[in-house]
Amino acid sequence: MFKVLVSDPISDFGLQQLTSAVDVEVTKKTGLSEEELISFIGSYDALLVRSQTKVTRRIMEAGVQLKVIGRAGVGIDNIDLDAATSRGIVVVNAPDGNTVTTCEHTFAMMMALARHIPQAYTKTVSGLWDRKSFLGVELRSKILGVMGLGRIGIEVSKRAAAFGMTVIGYDPFLAEERANELGIRLTTVDEMLRTADFITVHTPLTSQTHHMIAKPQFGIMKRGMRIINCARGGIIDEAALLEALDEGIVAGAAFDVFEKEPPEPDHPFFNHPHMIVTPHLGASTFEAQENVAIAVSKQVIHILRNEPFKHAVNMPAIPSGLLNRLQPYFTLCDQLGKSLAQMTDGAVREVSVECAGALADVDISPLVPYALKGILSHHLGAEQVNIVNALYLAKDRDVHIGTRKSLIDQGAADGITIRLKTTMEERWVTGVAVAGVGERLIRIGPYPVELPTEGYVLLISQIDMPGIIGRVGTLLGDNGINIATMQVGRTEIGGSAVMILKVDKKVPKQVTEALCGIPEIKRVREINF
């Protein structure tokens, strides 16, 4: 008999898969402190939570029988994944259960924004019959810009089409052929800002998407546009939005999420006449709560019965013999993928992992999730991508994945090459894992290098001309940036060349822009390992 503990309020209907199973005993105890949970978790095989219970390393250490932790929802930030992985505990979630619910809330916010419904309601119930102050707009024939075309963004786009809206979208992964099938015209962020009547964001919050819509972006927006955020707080700069509302650039905004949750009681959004706010209700429907409970319950049963399962968010099982051979290369593939993602432009279309030397006769497919994790986490956020769901996320975005014996002369017996092909270019990097030394990058495309995969690196592509090294060094020095090491390479005298600089700290954006202003320099990329 498997024992399952449910420590957060979860739909009874959603738990029926577990409660009706003849080999499962379910106990519900909610509102427990960490110490209380530690005191009796030791006899349970599975733990089911939502967001309230913080599943710490101490809890898992006390849970000596734990085989699986199920999160009835998407986020897993309340679960110590490293601790779970180190103890061999599988963590599963329900990534698809909230899709329709969040999509419908987005559309409800859009319609309320277009017709001033909350403001009109408040005035009407206060006793004022005011039909003149709330002149709205139709959705029909308007241009809807969708930033982020994952599941939720695509569902919003489908509903917008039914309302007669023209849908334009931005997503670094969605293929143009797939977008055409969906009736979405892919565009750049800037073009969307200039042309859209409504914009809704559905990207994860990462270092790249934080404040991706800020004062410069509001400065080029179509005057009188409207904007909705039911994704994550922080994607849109709240202070810049308030300025844009006051200046009339933005006619109205609807937010379900905030940079700080819950927001302060005096948050300026609450009193602004052109704002609509809700308290993070995107996933708050009976159906969604039941769906996520059903989905995670099914996976828990599969894991307890040693049956195939999906939606694991930590390390999958690898045969011990193969694990010993590949273990030194897991971190290397992650770091190579991360560096490639920061070097390339365009939507990801193909990723391949190539090996040489002693690894050429080994099944290297377990390395693929690590390479994908490095690549996808740059775009989707480290908290959204892990070594299990990386493969799932890549295939869901029509990314072709392969492994092969390396075609590159790697210059090392056991080198790993990661090759990334996008809609705009193809690049590859090669690295090695050296015992006692660590992971090192030994080739960037055709250029040999010798670089530890750590810290901050500037990758500069330029024309091979005298004096460029000095100008780069002077510019960095004038801005207080110390160069730890420098490597240069070229294909021919006066031809294409690269400069790789290991620097002591992150390079400010204005400095990289100044470097790009040097005529002979074609591109500057900062790689943060």
PEFENPE-V158755 format. One record per backbone hydrogen bond with DSSP energy under -0.5 kcal/mol. CO is the residue of the C=O (numbers start at 1). NH is the residue of the N-H. Records with the same first field share a line. If there is no record, write none. Layout:
BEGIN
CO->NH ; NH
END
This chain:
BEGIN
2->4 ; 25
3->45 ; 46
4->27
5->7 ; 48
6->29
7->31
11->15
13->16
15->18 ; 19
16->20
18->21
21->24
23->2
24->26
25->4
27->6 ; 29
33->37
34->38
35->39
36->40
37->40 ; 41
40->43
41->44
45->67 ; 68
46->5
47->70
48->7 ; 8
49->72
53->55
54->56
55->80
56->60
57->61
58->62
59->63
62->64
63->66
67->90
68->47
69->92
70->49 ; 72
71->73
73->94
76->79
78->55
79->81
80->84
81->85
82->86
83->87
84->89
85->88
88->90
90->69
91->313
92->71
94->97
96->99
98->102
99->103
100->104
101->105
102->106
103->107
104->108
105->109
106->110
107->111
108->112
109->113
110->114
111->115
112->116 ; 117
113->116
114->137
116->120
117->121
118->122
119->123
120->124
121->125
122->126
123->128
124->127
127->129
128->130
129->131
134->136
139->142
142->144 ; 166
143->145 ; 197 ; 198
144->146 ; 168
145->147 ; 200
146->148 ; 170
147->202
150->154
151->155
152->156
153->157
154->158
155->159
156->160
157->161
158->162
159->163
160->163 ; 165
161->164
164->141
165->167
166->144 ; 168
167->185
168->146
169->187
170->148
172->348
175->179
176->180
177->181
178->182
179->183 ; 184
180->183
184->186
185->169
188->192
189->193
190->194
191->195
192->196
193->222
197->226
198->145
199->228
200->147
201->230
204->206
206->210
209->212
212->214
213->237
214->218
215->219
217->220
218->221
222->225
225->251 ; 252
226->199
227->254
228->201
229->256 ; 257
232->235
234->211
235->212 ; 213
236->234 ; 238
237->241
238->242
239->243
240->244
241->245
242->246
243->247
244->248 ; 249 ; 250
245->248
248->224
249->224 ; 225 ; 251
252->227
253->276
254->229
255->278
256->280
258->233
264->267
267->270
268->271
269->272
272->275
274->253
276->255
278->280
281->284
283->285
285->289
286->290
287->291
288->292
289->293
290->294
291->295
292->296
293->297
294->298
295->299
296->300
297->301
298->302
299->303
300->304
301->305
302->307
303->306
311->93
319->323
320->324
321->325
322->326
323->327
326->329 ; 330
327->330
329->333
330->334
331->335
332->336
333->337
334->338
335->339
336->340
337->341
338->342
339->343
340->343 ; 344
345->424
347->423
349->400
350->421
351->402
352->354 ; 419
353->404
354->417
355->406
356->359
357->360
358->361
359->362
362->364
364->367 ; 368
365->368 ; 369
367->370 ; 371
368->372
369->373
370->374
371->375
372->376
373->377
374->378
375->378 ; 379
376->379 ; 380
377->381
381->384 ; 385
386->390
388->391 ; 392
389->393
390->394
391->395
392->396
393->397
394->397 ; 399
395->398
398->400
400->351
402->353
404->355
408->410
412->415
415->356
416->431
417->354 ; 419
418->429
419->352
420->427
421->349 ; 350
425->422
427->420
428->445
429->418
430->442 ; 443
431->416
432->434 ; 440
433->435
434->437 ; 438
438->434
439->453
440->432 ; 442
441->451
442->449
443->430 ; 445
444->447
446->448
447->444
451->441
452->454
455->529
456->503
457->459 ; 527
458->460 ; 501
459->461 ; 525
460->499
461->522 ; 523
462->497
463->465
465->468
467->471
468->472
469->473
470->474
471->475
472->476
473->477
474->478
475->479
476->479 ; 481
477->480
480->482
482->484 ; 504
485->502
487->500
489->498
492->495
495->464
496->491 ; 492
497->462
498->489
499->460 ; 501
500->487 ; 502
501->458 ; 503
502->484 ; 485
503->456
506->508
508->511 ; 512
509->513
510->514
511->515
512->516
513->517
514->517
515->518
517->519
518->521
520->463
523->461
525->459 ; 527
526->528
527->457 ; 529
END
